[in-house]
Amino acid sequence: MQVIERARIILLCNEGKPVNEIAKLMHTYPNKIIEWRDRYQSGGLAGLDDRPRSGKPKEYIDLPARVLKTISTPAPKGYGRWDATLLSAELGCSQDAVWRVLKKGGISLIRKRSWCISTDQEFVPKAADIVGLYLDPPMKDIVICVDEKPSIQALERKTGYIQTRDGKLQRAYKSTYKRNGTLNLFAALNVATGNVKAKTTKYKTREDFIEYMDEMVAEYDKDQDIHVILDNYATHKKNESWLASNPNVHFHFTPTSASWLNQVEIWFGIFSRKSLDGSSHVSTEALSEQILAYVNNYNTACKPFTWRKREVHGAQLKNNIVNLRN
């Protein structure tokens, strides 16, 4: 479009039209007409080409790659992470340039997520065993996911709602609180029904675990096989004598660093948000009452979780900085 505009200016000049008239016809200003007329007279058609520009500073050309490389290295001594100020000082550019790179690349230096990679050499058979129980459990057998949530604090503090300066109401709690002890929670999720059997204990010793398992299996017939999915916590292991006395119970251990394969972890997340978040308790007894009350309410309308992840992987971490910049 610029080339066409410049050509029209020259053609109108050759027709002998005045500069002001040409400017009005081209919807531009007279100085622009004069500039392109003079450049054509001195350089011919070549004078209508764009002149070479200096462009962006050289150090900015490869800035995205340099930013990716830098943030994948440890931050300067004394700092926990990189920020725009540190990056601009390290790369010798402005903070605005750094922010443009971060924004264009969708890179956040503040938001964070955790990851857990299983390096279990038997990851595939262990994961297949558990996922198989979810997707195609043995006929008439029971599949139970068991785990404990330790050190639940009975925190006592005032909570309520306050009105902020903009007139909105939001949940609030007092900054100071009182610790009234801790509890351990054992939970067993029935994969087929979604029903949860829970028990609070003061500790999480092997004896507590075995006592809980006795209560759990007592609800089923002795001739009914029970498949129990567990993580690799110490109290879950070395219970051969108990298993020998309960031959209908079979333990299935998740791969190391892969407790997310245990469906009861999903329930623990729901329970923490619904029951523990923002709650206040004057004692561990009050905390236990609330936990068991929540479990009872949950079981009145519980539904089984639908396992949709048919493929699971162990030692694999994709889309990290190292992979993205290679």
Buried (B, 14 or more C-beta within 10 A) or exposed (E): EEEEBBBBBBEBBEEEBEBEEBBEEBEBEBEBBBEBBEBBEEEEEEBBEEEEEEEEEEEBEEBBEBBBBBBEEEBEEEEEEBBBEBBBEBBEBEBEBBEBBBEEEEBEBEEEEEEEEBEBEEBEEBBEBBBEBBEEBEEEBBBBBBBBBBEBBBBBBEEEEEEEEEEEEEEBBEEEBEEBBBBBBBBBBBBEEBBBBBBBBEEBEBEBBBBBBEEBBEEBEEEEBBBBBBBBBEBBEEBEEBBEEBEBBBBBBBBBBBBBBBBBBBBBEEBEEEBBEEBBBEEBBBBBEBBBEBBEEBBEEBEBBEBEEEEBEBEEEEEEBEEEBE
